Amino acid sequence: MTEELWYKNAVIYSLDLETFMDLNGDGVGDFEGLTQRLDYLHAMGVDTVWLAPFQPTPNKDNGYDIKDFYGVDPRHGSSGTFVEFMHMANKRGIKVIIDLVVNHTSDQHPWFQSARTGPASPYYDWYVWSKKKPSDWDEGMVFPGVQKATWTYDKQAKAYYFHRFYAHQPDLNMDHPEVRKEINRIMGYWLALGVAGFRVDAVPFVIETQQPGDKKKEQRYGILEDMRRFLQWRRGDAIMLGEANVLPQETQPYFGQTGEGIHLMFNFYVNQYLFYALATGETQKLAEALEATRIQYPTSQWAMFLRNHDELDLGRLTEEERQKVFARFGPEANMQLYERGIRRRLPSMLGNRQQLELAYSLMFSLPGTPVIRYGDEIGMGENLDLPEREAVRTPMQWTANRQAGFSSAETLVHPVIDQGPYAYQYVNVEQQRRTPDSLLNWMTALIRLRQECPEIGWGDWQILPSALPSVLIMHYCWKGSSLLIVHNLDEKAVEVKLSLEQTAEEKIIDLLAMKESEADAQGCHHIMLEAYGYRWFRAGNLQHLLRKQ
């Protein structure tokens, strides 16, 4: 059972092939370059890699506009180099999950090009059409301020087609049985090539009804159950990691009442209140968000993250809360996006190493599977001169050499960051490997620490009360062992007192300093936390742990 639920204690590394490593010198990252960097990921302790879309695409939306679900874009290599990459990843014990983008296709996909010819096309009903202009043609845009409509008129088809995203990404008709069969074929194809699962893009839009003028859209969770059933028929331990930014009360049906739905989901709700906590130094609302998203079924799991390949979405916060986060992390207009988010990377938002460590330690300690974005481990910044989300999609900074060691090409798919404190000359892998106290080496130690703490993925958890509003205390229990993890979000040092009534532990071991601490005569542990400080303690089975160390 533990092996089948491998995702419970995994650390997922998210990367975009396009900007990770270019080996053939054409300015675009490729599978041969990624294969060359597998030892780097393995040394860091990463056990799961999540790949952004790499299939053939016009590339109008970072590859999420796919025109062939069964291939590899020639810019990235071939099916042969993909298989070679999979072989080398598996040899190192690294699992690979890939994006499953089945809410829509590119308008250049052969299916849509055929559908445009009219109802006689076998693919016409694979998309969602309306002969008349729908009453909700300009409602429900995913990218407000940039996207103008969700229904667009096609002159050749003489009808309007539905698109939740950009006009060049027409939605597939999930009510059509042949579309559902094709999605199974897509999953089956990549499973046969060795992938361990899928990050399912835009899950709420995949399962919602799509009829024109429909004011009361319904969520058809049975679609997720069907996908999971097929997935586990083909590979029993394969997973689905869902992208669904929904309210806490709406989450359970995605997982299924008894775990028959999606395996993991990104916890956007906690993510937003995590940034609220970092912005204000107050932990109460973060604690409330954690409780609100407590998972009921043991095989289900949250994926915890800080930043991803999109904007930092703050849409679930109240207007007052959102403005506080904007003021702290994105005060200028060009730092904000879509009226709801921030298009910056974490290091530049937080501004110093202490808070950066605090943020990652906190995220890794929350109940779920941690997901880190490429470049996070070295503290990469963003390029606000690039449009929209492109600001946080710059090439990986490997060395201080030309083009950051990413490519030998004169022109890159995205320019490297070569100015300011986050320029590749100052922030790169090569330099940090040689620096003992670098962020890269610290992150490597944190990944190892998280993997040595299965209590977080498997155990029961509670938030212990604290007299200090800036302090969050997490307590995990699993198989006779327990963890106590304490974070201080204040800019001032604090002393945290924990009584035996709270922890039921006489001795605790600091896993970062490997020092044992005993309670005082009154049964209290006294924990000193510096500004933005954090401590990870283990209790239970102490003698076994000490002998092991």
N, C-alpha and C positions, 0 to 999 in steps of 0.2 A: 504494500500500500504506500509506504514511504517513497519508494522509487517511482511509483506512478505519479505521485504528487510532488515531483521534483521542483516545481515552480514555487513551492512553499518556502524554500530556503535559497532561491536563486538570486543572483545579482545580474540585472539586465543592462546591457550597454547599447544605446541607441545611436545608429550612425546612418548617414546618407552616403551611399557609394560615390556619388557625384563629387563630394567635397572631402573625402577621407584620404585617399592616396592614389596618385596617378603614376603608373609605372611606364606606360608607353609614350608619355610626353606629348599628349594631344590637348592637355589642359583640363581634362575631365577625369575624375577618379574612376577606377576600374577594378574588376575582380582580381586581377593579378596583383595590383597594388594592395588590396585588402588582404589577400593571401599572404603577401610578404610581411604584413603587420600583425598576423595572428599571434606570433610569439610575444609581441608587446602586450596584447590583450590577455594572453595566458599568464604572463608574468605579473600583471596587475591583479589577477585573481578573478577576472570576468569569466563567468561560466555560460552566459547566454548572450547572443548578439541579435539585436532586432534591426533588420535592414529596411530602410525606406524603399518605396517602389523603384525597381530597376528594369521593368519591362519596357518594350518599345513605346515611345511616347513623343508627341509634338513638344512636350516639356513647357507647356504654358502655365502649369501649376505644380512645379517641383516634382514632376513625374506622376502626380496623382491623376493625370489625364491619360489613361492607358488605352492604347490602340491594338494591343495583342497581349492577352493574359497568359500566353503560353511561351513567351520568348524572353530574350535578354536584349536590351537596347544595345545596338552595335557600339555606342560610345563606351559602354561598360565591359564589353567582351562578347562572349558567346555562351551558348548552353554548355559547351565543353569547359570553358573556364569557370562557369558556375559549379559544375559537378566537381571539378578539381578543387575549388574552394571548399565545397562541402566535405570532401574527403579529408582535406587537411584540418578543417575545423573539428571534425569528429575525432580525428586522431589525437587532438589535444583535449578532448572531452568538452568542447564548446558546442552547445546547442545553438541552432539558428532558427529564429522565427522571422517571417516576412510579412509585409503589409498585404492584406486582402482588401482590395478596393473594389467593391461590387455594388456600391450605391449608384455608380454612374460609370460611363465610359468616356473616352474622348469622342468629340464629334467627327474625328477622322477614322474611328473604328469601322471596319467593314460592315459590322452589324448596323450601325447608324446610317452609313452611306446607302445601304440597301433599303433600310426603313424609310428613308426620305423619298423613295420612288413611289410610295403610296401603299394603300391597304393590301394590294396584291403581293407585296413583299412578305416572305416568310418571317422577316424580322420586324415588321411594322409594329406588331403588338408586344415586342420586347421593350418598347419605350412607352411613355405616357403622353398621349396626344389629346388635343381639344380643337375641334373645328372652329369654335367661337373663342374670342378672347375671354379668358376666365376672369371672374370678378376679383380674384385674389392674385392677379398677375404680378403685382408689385409688393407682395407680402411674404414674410418668412425668409428674407435674405440672410444668408450666413455671414456675408461680408458687407454690413451696412456702411454706407459712405463710399463704397467702391463698386459693389454689385447693384444694378438698377432694377432687376426683375427676377422672378422665378419661372416665368413663362415667356418664351421667345418664339416669334413667328418664323417658320421656315418656308421660304418661297417655293422650293421644289415640292415639298409635301403639301403645301397649301393648308397648313395647320400649325397650331402652337404646340411646342413640346415643353415638358416640365424639367426644371433643373434646380435643385436645391443650392447648388454652388454656381460657378460661372456658366455663362451661356455655352461655352465650348465643352461643357461636361453634362450631357443629357442623362437624366436618371433612367436606370433600368426599371422595368415593370415587375416588381417582386410578386405580383399576383399571377403572373404567367408561369405555368408549370415548367415550360421549357427553360425559362430563365433560372429557375431554382435547380433544375437538373444540371444546367451548365455551370452554376456555382459549385456544385458538388464535383464536377469534372475538374474544375480549376484547382480546388483543394486537393483532390486525389492526385493530380499531376505533380504538384509540388511536394506532397507527402512522399510520393514514390521516389523523388530525388533527394529525400533525406531531411526535409525541414521538420522541426519539432512542433510547429504550430503557426498561428497567424495572429497578427495584430489587426483586428477588424476595424476598418475605418468607418467613422460616422455611423455607429450602430443605430442610434434613434431614427435616422433617416432611412436606413435599410429596412427597418421593420414598420414604419408608419404608412398609413394609407396615403394615396397620392392623387385622388380624384380632383378635377378642377372645381373650385369654389367650395371645397370641403372645409367647413369651419371647425369641425370636431374630428380632427384626425385621431385615428386609433393606432395603438401599438400592438403589432401582431407578434407576440413573444414566441409563438410556436415556430416561427422561422428560425430562431436561435436554437430551439430544441432540436429541430430537424438537422441543422448544421452540425450540432454537437454529436448527434447520433451517428451521422455519416463519418465525422472525424474519428470517432472512437471505434467504428467498425474497421476503418483503414489502418489506424495506428492508436493503440489503446492509451498511450501516455501523451498524445498530442494535445495541445491547448489552444484556446482562443482567448486573446487579450483584447478587451473591448474598449473603444474610445466612445464614452457616453457621458457627456457633461450634464447630468440630471440631478434633481433634488434628492435628498436622502430617502424620502418616502416613496420615491419612484424606482429605487435601485433593486429591490428584492426580486421583482419579476425578471430582470435581466439575468440574475444568477439562477433563477428557478427556485421554487419553494423547497425542493429537495436536491438542489445542485444539478438539475438537468439542463440548465442554460449555459451561459458563458462561464469560463473558469475564473478569469481575472478581469477586473475593470480598473481603469485609472480613476483614482479618487480625486476628481477635480474639486469637489466641495471642500475636502480637507486641505488641498493644495492652496485654495484661495484664502482660507482662514489661517493657514501657516504663514502666508505672506502678510496677512493682517497682523499676526502676532509679531513677526519680525519688524514690521513697520512701527508698531506701537509699544512693544515690550510687554504686552499683556497676553496671558495664556488662556484666560477663561473661555473665550469664544472658540479657540482651537480645541480645547478640551470638550466643549459642547459639540463641535463638529465631529470629533472622533466618536463620541458616544452616539451621535445621530446616525453614524454610518457603521455602527457595529454589525458585523456579519453573523447571521444566525446558523448557517449551514457549514460544517467543518471543512468541506472540500473547496469552498469558494474562498477567494482571496482578493484583496485590494492590491493594486500596483501604486506605490507611492513615488512621487517625483517632485522635483523643484522646477526645472525648466525643460522645455521640449523644443521641437522644431517649429512651433507656432509662436504666436504672441502669448504672454502671460494673461490668461483670461480671468477677469475679475467680475464677470457678469452675474455671479450668484451673490455677491456682496450687496449690501444696501448702498444707496448713493453716498451716504455719509462715510461708510466704511471704505468704499472705493476711493473716495477723494483723499482719505488719509493715506492709503497705499500709493496713489498717484503722487501725492505731495512728497512722500519719502523716497520713492523709487523711480518715478517717471514724471518729474515736475514740468518738463518742457513738452510742448505740443508734438514735436517730431519724435518723441519717445513713446507716444501713445498711438493706438491703432483700433479701428473699428468701434470707437466710442466705448470700449469695454476693457482694453488690454494694454500691455506694455511690451514693446518690442526691443527688449534689452536682455543681455545675459546676466547671470547672477553676480559675478565678481564686480562688474561696474555698478550694479544696483546697490550692493552692500558696501563696497568701498574699502574694506580692509580684511585682512586674513583672519582675525579673530571671529568676526561675524560670519565669514565664509565657512570656517570650520564648524561653528555653532549650527549653521543652517544644514550642512550635510550630515553632521552627527545627529541632529534632530530628525531629519527625514529618514535616515537609515534606522532609527530606533522606533519608528512608528509601526503599528500593526499592519504589515503588508510586505510586498516584494519591492525592493528599491530598484528604480530605473534611473540611470545617469545618462546624460547626453554627451556625445563625443566632444572633447575639449574641456568638459567640466573639470576633469582631473588635473588639468594644468592651469585652469583659471582664465580661459579665453574670454575676450570681450566681443563687442558687436561693432558693426559699421553702419551708423545711422544714415549715411549717404545713400545706401541701397534702399530700394522701395519696399514697403510693407514688411512681410515676414523675412525677406531676403537679408535683412540686417543681422539675423542670428544664424545665417547659413553660410558662413565664410569657411574657406579651406582650413583643414587641420594644420596646426603649426608644429612641425616636426623638428626643425632646426633653425638656426639663425642665418642659414644660407639663403641664397636667392629663392624667391617664391615660397619661403618657409619650408623648403624641403618637400613640399607637396607635389611639385611638378617641375619639369625642365622646360616647359613651354613658355613662350613669350607672353601669350594671352591665355587667361584662365576663364573657366566657366563663371567663377565669381572671383573678384579680386581679393588678395590676402590683406589682412590688416597690417599696415606698414607704418602707421603713425600713432603717436600717443603711448600711454603706459602699457597698453595691451598689444602693442606691435609684436610681430613674430621675433624680432631681434631680442626682445626681453622675455617673452613668454613662449617657451617651446619645450618639447619633450627632451631633446638632447641635453639642454642645460639643466633641467630639473632632475634628470637621472643622476647627474653628477653632484647634486646638492642634497646632502643627507636630510635637511629639514624642509625640503621643497613640498609644495602642495601635492605633487604627483606621488611622492613617497608617503606622505600622510594619508592620501586617499587609498593607496595600496594597503596600508595598515588598517584603514577603516573597513575596506572590503573584506579583508581577512577576519577582522573582528566580527563583522556581521555574519559571516558564514560559520563562525564558531559559536553563534548564538541562535540555535534553532528554536529556542523558546519564543522568539519574536514571530516566526512563521507558523509555529505549531501550537503555541501555548495559549492559555487564557490570560487576559490582561485586564488591568484596572488602572485608573488614574488616582493616585493617592492625593488626599487633600494637602494643600500647602498654604501657610499663612502669608506667603509672599506672592503677589500677583504676577511677578515676572518668572516664576519657577514652575516648570512642568515636571512631574514625577510619574514615570511609567513603571509598573510592576508586572512582570510576566512570570507565569509558573507552567512548568511542563516536566513530567516524569521525575518528580522529586527534586528538580533544580529550579532556581528562579533567578530572574534578572531584576535589577533596580537601576533605572537610568534617569539621571537628573540633569536638567538644562536650565540655565539662567539666562534670560533674554534681556536682562538689565545691563546698562553701561557701567554699573557699579558692582563691586564684589558683595556677596551675600553669604550668610551662614544658614544652612538648612538643617533643622533638627527633625530626625525621624525617630518616633518611639517604636518600641517593640510591638505595641498594639497595632501599629500601622503595617509593619513589615514582617512580624513574627520571625525575625532572624536575629541571632546573637552576633554572628560574624558575617562580614561581607568583604569581598576581595575586589579591589580596584583593578579592572581588566586592562586599563591603559598604563597604570604604573606598577601593576602586579604587587600591590601592598595589601596586607590584611588589616582590617579595622574591626575593633570590638566595641560593643555598646558600653556606655558608662554605667555607673551604679544605679542610675535612675532608668536604665533601659533605653537610652537614647543614642542614636548615631549622630555625630556632628560632622557635617559635610561642608567644607569650605569651597565655594565656587567663585572664581575670579569673574571679572566683567565678561559677559558672553561665554561663561564657562560651562563645562559639561563633564559628567562622570558616568562611567558604565561600571556597575558592580554585579558580581554573581554571588549568590548564596545558595546553600544546599549542596550536599555532596562535596564539602570543602576539602576533606582529606584526599579524595580521589583527584580533585582538581590540582591540589598542591603537588601531589606525587607526579602528575602528568607534566606540570611545568618544570 
